């Protein structure tokens, strides 16, 4: 497809770029430019990571980016970023970057394309949408997007087109729902102590997030406390990952058993006098009921469930019980089980039993998403939203596209899609259904992308997208406390267009460009968001780069009461009626086995428990050099990751006749795949870890790990349990 590279001759000079900025843990990349003639641009990392790092980007006289580093003067980023973003020039100037609109000319997925003009591409997309609506109604079109960029304007403008045209709704379930639901069941809102307090604490508990690989700034602040205060770092996870190797206390639990550990810690706190009864009497809903409930949740009980020893559980409980300034940094990973919301609620409850919230450097933190109060009503076209339009679950795209009546809300088929900022043919659960759905001859798909992803490969029209330094946007940081500006720093290739451009041009062709919110540039929309949110304007952000939204100590630590109407932390959650940040609409209602959810924190085995036929538990944990499916196209990231592998404990390997490097087959009721074995003591017996996310085609038979993951929703408000899979394992006989 040489035509795609016609515009890339201007990029050849950057092939000799040196990527000397690969980082160790919490190692700053200094802000001074290596080349005195370079100017420095200020922006924010756009990728789906809680850190949303403040960046400094060297820009040469001829308008190309060079070194990318963390901003030293940003109090959370503190000059530290991950290595994959530090080498962003490798991605921006990649020779395989999409450069022209393309039309499919052969069978779906066959790789035959014709270069076309932007006008032709947009005309054909609009025409396909008009035909689908005329034939099947407006709900037959499903705009589908997610977090390939976290910039508000370039990510969320697609919803404005959706609402203006009454296209099918989008229930964005795949990532955050179990974690957000569990935390807000406890606190009533999604905020917590200033995350910079991890640098002013005496103990940091990093629970269910491999921070070294996925959000290195957590380690920046935790290690600061260790160096300056002698703080202990506790890591709780399901395998011996790079964050575990930084821990003073490392607790490896069986997947899906985190709530059992939390309950045993609280049992010990009540038993040994660590529980702050005065604090709970003022701030909690039913501490007496919780204490009675926990009487049987002994360390012995939890040890049998979690795989930890009684001694490990006792030591952990003693450490946090005697350390008033304990900061519980709760991640997403341990909530991607079918009992994930319950596990998050239980882990957050420890901080309330101990009264940790009262102290600087204490309390529980998951996300600050509720502190920013950015008004997205005009951006997303909320005034045009019709509650009668069906909402389709992002995680169940395979079921939607293969005609599952429940997934379709008992309405008609989806026959046209526009996809931005996501790669469902790689990242969505139940991949065999997803691929079968995309292969339908009656389904029109347009994909707006930066690379020829596996989703783009099976599209009808592919159009090239800008990258974050090539357009204006604004960002908010769930894992920290700032709103950050991401101004356009360099010119994009002349044939590449922004997400906003595509939405605006389709609105014109579909007859809704006169509706509220259309007709503004990205910079104008940023200003409108800021003005309606009571914030300084674009020019202020251009000068100051970011705006700190961290609430006062009393609010962040809930010293004025928690955010429930009664002002209490809820040990007894209302799993069905409680508001949550992304609660399904009434037309969908509660999801999953919600009737099984416990009245108090507890271990609830709605997970895929291993059995005789499926004796292993598989988790699809993130790799250090990829971010979901992003960066899997860059040479350095692929070289560092090597190849798709499944991690197997030596005892399990020996029992199954498997040697290091062997091809093995793993499977369950959803499918099976072939993958190379990595024999390692980093995983416990009975647990398999496949770090990714590799493209499907990087695997031996062209089918990747999400063939094995399920799309049944996590109770009570949905989500994808991608780390919760029972599987069989055998040495491949081929």
KOLVEXKE-928742 format. One record per residue (C-alpha): residue in one letter; residue number from 1; x, y, z. Coordinates in pm, whole numbers. Example, Ala and Ser with C-alpha at 12.3 -4.5 7.8 and 13.67 -1.06 7.14 Angstrom:
  logu  nulum      px      py      pz
     a      1    1230    -450     780
     s      2    1367    -106     714
***
This chain:
  logu  nulum      px      py      pz
     x      1       0       0       0
     x      2     268     249    -105
     x      3      11     520    -166
     x      4     -36     552     207
     x      5     323     664     244
     x      6     333     931     -22
     x      7     328    1210     232
     x      8     598    1056     445
     x      9     903    1160     245
     x     10     922    1467     466
     x     11     968    1238     765
     x     12    1269    1036     657
     x     13    1512    1263     835
     x     14    1376    1160    1172
     x     15    1466     793    1132
     x     16    1790     851    1315
     x     17    1617     980    1628
     x     18    1780     845    1940
     x     19    1556     724    2218
     x     20    1783     766    2518
     x     21    1506     849    2763
     x     22    1391     502    2868
     x     23    1336     531    3241
     x     24    1385     334    3553
     x     25    1152     377    3846
     x     26    1096     744    3929
     x     27    1397     866    3731
     x     28    1343    1222    3609
     x     29    1415    1329    3253
     x     30    1555    1676    3295
     x     31    1369    1963    3137
     x     32    1664    2126    2961
     x     33    1656    2080    2585
     x     34    1953    1905    2431
     x     35    1948    2145    2136
     x     36    1954    2518    2218
     x     37    1766    2609    1897
     x     38    1466    2396    1991
     x     39    1159    2557    2140
     x     40     967    2374    2410
     x     41     595    2311    2383
     x     42     374    2231    2682
     x     43      93    1978    2661
     x     44     -61    1674    2834
     x     45     -41    1303    2761
     x     46    -367    1207    2585
     x     47    -364     834    2659
     x     48    -597     629    2878
     x     49    -392     643    3198
     x     50    -489     799    3531
     x     51    -169    1005    3544
     x     52    -242    1241    3250
     x     53     118    1361    3269
     x     54     211    1721    3202
     x     55     459    1710    2914
     x     56     734    1922    2769
     x     57     807    1859    2402
     x     58    1114    1974    2213
     x     59    1015    2123    1876
     x     60    1277    2187    1610
     x     61    1296    2484    1377
     x     62    1140    2279    1098
     x     63     839    2189    1314
     x     64     915    1834    1421
     x     65     899    1702    1774
     x     66    1201    1554    1945
     x     67    1240    1466    2311
     x     68     925    1430    2520
     x     69     961    1451    2898
     x     70     762    1516    3211
     x     71     720    1874    3330
     x     72     940    1934    3633
     x     73     724    2219    3756
     x     74     408    2010    3760
     x     75     361    1893    4117
     x     76     223    1549    4032
     x     77     417    1460    3715
     x     78     737    1589    3880
     x     79     947    1543    3568
     x     80     872    1171    3535
     x     81     688     995    3251
     x     82     675     642    3115
     x     83     929     535    2854
     x     84     669     467    2584
     x     85     553     829    2585
     x     86     910     959    2619
     x     87     977     809    2275
     x     88     658     948    2118
     x     89     840    1073    1809
     x     90     872     710    1711
     x     91     493     690    1696
     x     92     427    1029    1538
     x     93     672     969    1252
     x     94     608     598    1209
     x     95     633     497     840
     x     96     310     295     869
     x     97     101     583     995
     x     98    -221     626     798
     x     99    -191     918     560
     x    100    -489     910     321
     x    101    -858     818     320
     x    102    -907     468     186
     x    103   -1198     274      40
     x    104   -1217    -106      61
     x    105   -1209    -263    -286
     x    106   -1209    -636    -207
     x    107   -1352    -868      52
     x    108   -1365    -746     412
     x    109   -1028    -789     576
     x    110    -851    -885     252
     x    111    -637    -570     260
     x    112    -730    -427     -78
     x    113    -773     -50     -72
     x    114    -815     245    -301
     x    115    -697     591    -204
     x    116    -980     846    -223
     x    117   -1031    1212    -139
     x    118   -1155    1338     194
     x    119   -1475    1467      33
     x    120   -1545    1130    -123
     x    121   -1480     950     204
     x    122   -1710    1176     404
     x    123   -1978    1169     134
     x    124   -1976     789     134
     x    125   -1996     767     513
     x    126   -2289    1010     521
     x    127   -2462     827     236
     x    128   -2428     494     415
     x    129   -2575     643     732
     x    130   -2868     794     543
     x    131   -2941     461     375
     x    132   -2921     269     701
     x    133   -3156     513     871
     x    134   -3405     500     585
     x    135   -3404     121     586
     x    136   -3378      37     957
     x    137   -3437     359    1154
     x    138   -3193     596    1321
     x    139   -3095     342    1589
     x    140   -2936     126    1317
     x    141   -2634     363    1329
     x    142   -2404     315    1627
     x    143   -2123     570    1674
     x    144   -1861     380    1874
     x    145   -1567     537    2054
     x    146   -1360     527    2367
     x    147   -1035     651    2515
     x    148    -773     648    2240
     x    149    -756    1014    2330
     x    150    -870    1147    2666
     x    151    -904    1497    2526
     x    152   -1260    1616    2578
     x    153   -1320    1784    2243
     x    154   -1162    1523    2017
     x    155   -1305    1231    2215
     x    156   -1660    1337    2307
     x    157   -1783    1542    2010
     x    158   -1908    1218    1853
     x    159   -2185    1216    2115
     x    160   -2312    1549    1985
     x    161   -2364    1394    1641
     x    162   -2520    1088    1804
     x    163   -2780    1290    1993
     x    164   -2853    1526    1704
     x    165   -2930    1231    1477
     x    166   -3092    1004    1741
     x    167   -2843     728    1672
     x    168   -2805     439    1916
     x    169   -2662     533    2254
     x    170   -2329     415    2390
     x    171   -2297     265    2738
     x    172   -1924     300    2808
     x    173   -1884       4    3039
     x    174   -1556    -160    2951
     x    175   -1307       4    3185
     x    176   -1419     198    3489
     x    177   -1760      79    3601
     x    178   -1678    -185    3864
     x    179   -1414      34    4028
     x    180   -1615     355    4019
     x    181   -1929     184    4140
     x    182   -1757      13    4431
     x    183   -1586     331    4547
     x    184   -1891     555    4524
     x    185   -2106     296    4702
     x    186   -1874     365    4996
     x    187   -1807     740    4976
     x    188   -2092     878    4766
     x    189   -1858    1041    4517
     x    190   -1542     980    4316
     x    191   -1269    1173    4492
     x    192   -1022    1129    4773
     x    193    -710    1264    4941
     x    194    -470    1468    4732
     x    195    -267    1203    4546
     x    196      46    1409    4611
     x    197       4    1304    4975
     x    198     154     971    4873
     x    199     479    1167    4903
     x    200     394    1270    5262
     x    201     280     943    5415
     x    202     420     667    5632
     x    203     273     375    5439
     x    204     149     344    5080
     x    205     -67      46    4990
     x    206     -67       1    4613
     x    207    -357    -234    4555
     x    208    -449    -382    4219
     x    209    -239    -159    3994
     x    210     102    -236    3845
     x    211     209     126    3883
     x    212     566      76    3759
     x    213     425     -38    3425
     x    214     103     162    3397
     x    215     125     484    3604
     x    216     479     550    3709
     x    217     392     872    3896
     x    218     240     670    4178
     x    219     589     531    4233
     x    220     742     880    4215
     x    221     550     990    4522
     x    222     560     659    4707
     x    223     938     639    4675
     x    224     966    1001    4787
     x    225     793     903    5113
     x    226    1020     603    5148
     x    227    1334     813    5103
     x    228    1225    1111    5313
     x    229    1010     946    5581
     x    230    1107     581    5582
     x    231     758     494    5458
     x    232     672     134    5380
     x    233     538      37    5039
     x    234     289    -249    5033
     x    235     185    -399    4699
     x    236    -116    -627    4659
     x    237    -160    -798    4325
     x    238    -204   -1139    4163
     x    239     154   -1191    4039
     x    240     509   -1078    4101
     x    241     509    -785    3861
     x    242     755    -493    3846
     x    243     567    -299    4115
     x    244     585    -599    4348
     x    245     962    -589    4312
     x    246     964    -238    4461
     x    247     761    -340    4766
     x    248     863    -368    5131
     x    249     568    -603    5173
     x    250     442    -795    4870
     x    251     112    -981    4893
     x    252      20   -1205    4599
     x    253    -346   -1304    4621
     x    254    -547   -1540    4406
     x    255    -745   -1352    4140
     x    256   -1083   -1234    4262
     x    257   -1011   -1276    4635
     x    258    -921    -920    4733
     x    259   -1240    -868    4935
     x    260   -1149   -1164    5156
     x    261    -816   -1001    5239
     x    262    -988    -669    5314
     x    263   -1238    -837    5544
     x    264    -966   -1019    5739
     x    265    -771    -694    5784
     x    266   -1083    -527    5925
     x    267   -1152    -830    6147
     x    268    -803    -794    6295
     x    269    -850    -419    6336
     x    270   -1158    -476    6551
     x    271    -996    -771    6733
     x    272    -666    -599    6818
     x    273    -785    -248    6890
     x    274    -669     -80    6568
     x    275   -1025      19    6475
     x    276   -1101     386    6539
     x    277   -1439     349    6703
     x    278   -1480     720    6774
     x    279   -1418     805    6409
     x    280   -1663     543    6287
     x    281   -1929     656    6534
     x    282   -1920     997    6370
     x    283   -1855     911    6005
     x    284   -1982     558    5929
     x    285   -2332     418    5887
     x    286   -2320      90    6080
     x    287   -1987       6    6243
     x    288   -2153    -224    6498
     x    289   -2317    -423    6220
     x    290   -1987    -444    6033
     x    291   -1800    -567    6341
     x    292   -2059    -838    6402
     x    293   -2048    -939    6035
     x    294   -1667    -968    6041
     x    295   -1652   -1199    6346
     x    296   -1607   -1503    6123
     x    297   -1378   -1334    5867
     x    298   -1062   -1448    6039
     x    299    -711   -1457    5894
     x    300    -746   -1835    5870
     x    301   -1065   -1794    5668
     x    302    -901   -1541    5435
     x    303    -581   -1744    5401
     x    304    -775   -2040    5262
     x    305    -939   -1812    5004
     x    306    -656   -1578    4905
     x    307    -360   -1817    4912
     x    308    -176   -1588    5153
     x    309     -43   -1724    5479
     x    310    -203   -1627    5809
     x    311     127   -1462    5900
     x    312     121   -1242    5589
     x    313    -234   -1127    5662
     x    314    -154   -1057    6027
     x    315     160    -861    5935
     x    316     -25    -647    5681
     x    317    -308    -574    5924
     x    318     -59    -485    6197
     x    319     136    -251    5967
     x    320    -166     -50    5850
     x    321    -333     -73    6191
     x    322     -37      86    6369
     x    323      44     338    6094
     x    324    -207     620    6112
     x    325     -80     779    5792
     x    326    -160     496    5554
     x    327    -256     588    5198
     x    328    -455     318    5017
     x    329    -396     369    4643
     x    330    -667     153    4487
     x    331    -634      66    4118
     x    332    -854     -73    3844
     x    333    -694    -415    3802
     x    334    -846    -594    4100
     x    335   -1193    -470    4003
     x    336   -1188    -637    3662
     x    337   -1335    -946    3817
     x    338   -1704   -1032    3838
     x    339   -1693    -934    4205
     x    340   -1484    -623    4133
     x    341   -1727    -362    4267
     x    342   -1753    -555    4594
     x    343   -1374    -580    4618
     x    344   -1329    -204    4569
     x    345   -1593    -127    4832
     x    346   -1426    -366    5080
     x    347   -1075    -226    5024
     x    348   -1196     134    5069
     x    349   -1371      31    5391
     x    350   -1038     -45    5561
     x    351    -947     325    5565
     x    352   -1273     401    5748
     x    353   -1235     125    6007
     x    354    -884     255    6083
     x    355    -984     624    6066
     x    356    -704     683    5814
     x    357    -900     960    5640
     x    358    -829    1200    5929
     x    359    -459    1234    5854
     x    360    -253    1397    5583
     x    361    -110    1106    5389
     x    362    -399     885    5494
     x    363    -726     761    5348
     x    364    -826     577    5032
     x    365    -784     709    4680
     x    366    -904     566    4351
     x    367    -992     857    4123
     x    368   -1048    1230    4144
     x    369   -1292    1233    3852
     x    370   -1565    1416    4043
     x    371   -1354    1716    4148
     x    372   -1314    1878    3807
     x    373   -1673    1986    3741
     x    374   -1620    2050    3371
     x    375   -1946    2122    3190
     x    376   -1976    1896    2887
     x    377   -2343    1963    2809
     x    378   -2287    2162    2490
     x    379   -1989    1953    2382
     x    380   -2189    1629    2393
     x    381   -2522    1776    2280
     x    382   -2697    1676    2599
     x    383   -3000    1897    2528
     x    384   -3072    1685    2219
     x    385   -3051    1349    2398
     x    386   -3365    1136    2371
     x    387   -3414     900    2666
     x    388   -3615     665    2446
     x    389   -3317     589    2223
     x    390   -3165     255    2316
     x    391   -2829     229    2490
     x    392   -2596     -43    2362
     x    393   -2320    -183    2583
     x    394   -1971    -113    2453
     x    395   -1838    -435    2606
     x    396   -2101    -643    2426
     x    397   -2018    -528    2075
     x    398   -1975    -890    1966
     x    399   -2324    -978    2083
     x    400   -2470    -659    1934
     x    401   -2319    -721    1591
     x    402   -2422   -1087    1584
     x    403   -2785   -1009    1657
     x    404   -2822   -1102    2025
     x    405   -3172    -981    2115
     x    406   -3086    -885    2475
     x    407   -2774    -694    2370
     x    408   -2982    -512    2104
     x    409   -3246    -422    2368
     x    410   -3495    -621    2161
     x    411   -3479    -373    1876
     x    412   -3340    -382    1524
     x    413   -2987    -457    1403
     x    414   -2691    -225    1386
     x    415   -2607    -178    1018
     x    416   -2370     123    1018
     x    417   -2092     241    1249
     x    418   -1841     523    1287
     x    419   -1550     421    1511
     x    420   -1310     670    1668
     x    421   -1046     631    1940
     x    422   -1078     257    1992
     x    423    -991     -79    1840
     x    424   -1271    -324    1930
     x    425   -1150    -593    1689
     x    426    -857    -632    1930
     x    427    -960    -506    2274
     x    428   -1325    -610    2314
     x    429   -1425    -933    2493
     x    430   -1558   -1236    2311
     x    431   -1340   -1176    2007
     x    432   -1485   -1455    1797
     x    433   -1826   -1289    1816
     x    434   -1671    -949    1748
     x    435   -1492   -1069    1436
     x    436   -1800   -1255    1314
     x    437   -2009    -943    1359
     x    438   -1770    -718    1171
     x    439   -1760    -967     885
     x    440   -2129    -915     807
     x    441   -2187    -804     449
     x    442   -2479    -581     553
     x    443   -2271    -386     807
     x    444   -2104     -60     695
     x    445   -1808      48     908
     x    446   -1604     369     891
     x    447   -1293     388    1106
     x    448   -1104     709    1186
     x    449    -758     599    1295
     x    450    -386     674    1315
     x    451    -274     326    1207
     x    452    -420      34    1017
     x    453    -545    -140    1330
     x    454    -728    -470    1318
     x    455   -1055    -277    1334
     x    456    -950     -56    1043
     x    457    -850    -365     844
     x    458   -1211    -488     837
     x    459   -1369    -147     767
     x    460   -1528     -17     449
     x    461   -1384     335     477
     x    462   -1069     426     670
     x    463    -978     790     733
     x    464    -651     913     891
     x    465    -650    1088    1229
     x    466    -425    1345    1391
     x    467    -219    1279    1703
     x    468    -234    1486    2019
     x    469      43    1736    1939
     x    470    -137    1816    1611
     x    471    -466    1951    1751
     x    472    -612    2155    2037
     x    473    -781    1994    2336
     x    474    -823    1996    2711
     x    475    -772    1715    2960
     x    476    -860    1628    3315
     x    477    -661    1382    3522
     x    478    -851    1118    3720
     x    479    -538     999    3899
     x    480    -426    1345    4000
     x    481    -585    1686    4046
     x    482    -525    1912    3745
     x    483    -708    2026    3435
     x    484    -443    2053    3163
     x    485    -436    2226    2827
     x    486    -319    2033    2522
     x    487    -263    2298    2254
     x    488    -165    2222    1899
     x    489     215    2220    1889
     x    490     301    2109    1535
     x    491     127    2089    1201
     x    492     -18    1751    1106
     x    493      53    1591     771
     x    494    -158    1777     515
     x    495    -391    1483     446
     x    496    -474    1399     808
     x    497    -778    1537     994
     x    498    -893    1577    1354
     x    499   -1181    1391    1513
     x    500   -1370    1718    1546
     x    501   -1331    1788    1173
     x    502   -1492    1454    1090
     x    503   -1786    1515    1323
     x    504   -1842    1867    1191
     x    505   -1826    1759     827
     x    506   -2063    1469     881
     x    507   -2304    1701    1062
     x    508   -2313    1921     751
     x    509   -2380    1628     522
     x    510   -2643    1483     755
     x    511   -2832    1811     796
     x    512   -2768    1884    1164
     x    513   -2486    2138    1150
     x    514   -2724    2408    1271
     x    515   -2794    2225    1598
     x    516   -2647    2340    1933
     x    517   -2273    2289    1975
     x    518   -2178    2257    1609
     x    519   -1974    2510    1415
     x    520   -1694    2576    1664
     x    521   -1324    2513    1633
     x    522   -1156    2298    1895
     x    523   -1009    2605    2061
     x    524   -1348    2777    2066
     x    525   -1509    2468    2218
     x    526   -1242    2450    2485
     x    527   -1317    2812    2573
     x    528   -1690    2740    2587
     x    529   -1634    2445    2819
     x    530   -1412    2654    3045
     x    531   -1648    2950    3053
     x    532   -1953    2737    3134
     x    533   -1751    2566    3408
     x    534   -1646    2890    3575
     x    535   -1281    2842    3487
     x    536   -1016    3069    3334
     x    537   -1012    3088    2955
     x    538    -792    2921    2695
     x    539    -534    3201    2700
     x    540    -494    3169    3076
     x    541    -430    2797    3035
     x    542    -191    2869    2748
     x    543      15    3082    2986
     x    544     -19    2873    3303
     x    545     -49    2525    3139
     x    546    -279    2368    3402
     x    547    -525    2446    3679
     x    548    -524    2274    4017
     x    549    -874    2155    4113
     x    550    -776    1974    4433
     x    551   -1040    2042    4702
     x    552    -949    2164    5048
     x    553    -814    1905    5291
     x    554   -1142    1884    5483
     x    555   -1340    1808    5169
     x    556   -1086    1571    5015
     x    557   -1065    1372    5339
     x    558   -1440    1387    5401
     x    559   -1396    1559    5737
     x    560   -1715    1753    5666
     x    561   -1892    1424    5604
     x    562   -1908    1180    5317
     x    563   -2106    1258    5005
     x    564   -2410    1043    5078
     x    565   -2721    1234    5192
     x    566   -2666    1111    5549
     x    567   -2302    1227    5543
     x    568   -2179     879    5631
     x    569   -1939     629    5480
     x    570   -2158     334    5382
     x    571   -2044      -4    5506
     x    572   -2391    -115    5395
     x    573   -2416     -19    5027
     x    574   -2742       5    4837
     x    575   -2623    -197    4540
     x    576   -2932    -132    4330
     x    577   -3045     225    4395
     x    578   -2725     410    4479
     x    579   -2615     669    4219
     x    580   -2281     608    4052
     x    581   -2074     795    3790
     x    582   -2176     568    3503
     x    583   -2492     399    3627
     x    584   -2691     232    3349
     x    585   -3010     413    3249
     x    586   -3338     290    3391
     x    587   -3419     122    3061
     x    588   -3124    -113    3121
     x    589   -3143    -136    3500
     x    590   -2910    -324    3732
     x    591   -2681    -573    3561
     x    592   -2515    -901    3640
     x    593   -2591   -1120    3944
     x    594   -2671    -820    4161
     x    595   -2898   -1019    4394
     x    596   -2586   -1206    4514
     x    597   -2406    -890    4632
     x    598   -2348    -881    5008
     x    599   -2498    -646    5267
     x    600   -2153    -576    5416
     x    601   -1799    -613    5275
     x    602   -1749    -980    5198
     x    603   -1601   -1230    4957
     x    604   -1864   -1320    4699
     x    605   -1783   -1593    4452
     x    606   -1961   -1475    4142
     x    607   -1624   -1506    3970
     x    608   -1532   -1783    3727
     x    609   -1404   -2025    3988
     x    610   -1156   -2281    3858
     x    611   -1297   -2634    3825
     x    612   -1185   -2977    3711
     x    613   -1240   -2894    3345
     x    614   -1085   -2546    3376
     x    615    -825   -2572    3653
     x    616    -654   -2238    3585
     x    617    -748   -1875    3640
     x    618    -631   -1641    3362
     x    619    -579   -1265    3387
     x    620    -494   -1043    3089
     x    621    -276    -791    3269
     x    622    -128    -483    3095
     x    623     221    -488    2950
     x    624     471    -218    3036
     x    625     536    -102    2678
     x    626     179    -106    2544
     x    627    -125      91    2652
     x    628    -431    -115    2563
     x    629    -369    -162    2189
     x    630    -172     163    2149
     x    631     207     151    2105
     x    632     187    -210    1982
     x    633     271     -71    1638
     x    634     600      93    1742
     x    635     924     -95    1690
     x    636    1078     -26    2030
     x    637     770    -128    2225
     x    638     737    -451    2028
     x    639    1106    -531    2070
     x    640    1090    -476    2445
     x    641     782    -696    2484
     x    642     917    -973    2262
     x    643     615   -1183    2168
     x    644     279   -1290    2315
     x    645     341   -1530    2601
     x    646     149   -1685    2888
     x    647     321   -1695    3227
     x    648     304   -2041    3391
     x    649     428   -2153    3731
     x    650     703   -2419    3710
     x    651     498   -2676    3903
     x    652     206   -2637    3663
     x    653     439   -2655    3365
     x    654     597   -2977    3490
     x    655     258   -3133    3564
     x    656     148   -3061    3207
     x    657     473   -3153    3032
     x    658     543   -2795    2926
     x    659     891   -2646    2881
     x    660     987   -2282    2857
     x    661     918   -2155    2505
     x    662     680   -2436    2414
     x    663     365   -2364    2223
     x    664      66   -2425    2447
     x    665    -306   -2411    2392
     x    666    -538   -2243    2643
     x    667    -913   -2233    2617
     x    668   -1259   -2221    2766
     x    669   -1618   -2219    2643
     x    670   -1555   -1900    2441
     x    671   -1268   -2036    2235
     x    672    -906   -2136    2246
     x    673    -573   -2009    2117
     x    674    -209   -2103    2080
     x    675      60   -1904    2261
     x    676     418   -1952    2379
     x    677     486   -2051    2739
     x    678     701   -1848    2976
     x    679     784   -2059    3279
     x    680     832   -1834    3581
     x    681     795   -1824    3957
     x    682     638   -1479    3918
     x    683     296   -1646    3904
     x    684     149   -1882    4162
     x    685      33   -2229    4082
     x    686    -314   -2231    3929
     x    687    -279   -1880    3785
     x    688    -191   -1782    3429
     x    689     -97   -1428    3324
     x    690     -92   -1309    2962
     x    691      47    -956    2951
     x    692     -66    -746    2655
     x    693    -241    -621    2465
     x    694     -89    -775    2154
     x    695    -275    -760    1823
     x    696    -457   -1081    1737
     x    697    -236   -1128    1433
     x    698      76   -1126    1652
     x    699     -41   -1461    1791
     x    700      40   -1794    1631
     x    701    -301   -1857    1476
     x    702    -413   -1495    1448
     x    703    -639   -1509    1752
     x    704    -546   -1313    2065
     x    705    -616   -1330    2434
     x    706    -959   -1164    2424
     x    707   -1095   -1475    2255
     x    708   -1108   -1605    2613
     x    709   -1261   -1305    2794
     x    710   -1633   -1268    2857
     x    711   -1875    -981    2801
     x    712   -2131   -1075    3066
     x    713   -2166    -761    3283
     x    714   -2017    -714    3629
     x    715   -2282    -658    3896
     x    716   -2443    -421    3969
     x    717   -2379    -154    3703
     x    718   -2181    -330    3433
     x    719   -1822    -360    3323
     x    720   -1598    -617    3156
     x    721   -1434    -881    3377
     x    722   -1130    -922    3153
     x    723    -909   -1057    3435
     x    724   -1166   -1318    3540
     x    725   -1141   -1628    3322
     x    726   -1131   -1996    3402
     x    727    -933   -2188    3139
     x    728    -772   -2518    3058
     x    729    -406   -2547    2956
     x    730    -224   -2812    2759
     x    731      96   -2849    2563
     x    732      21   -2797    2196
     x    733      40   -3122    2006
     x    734      88   -2960    1664
***
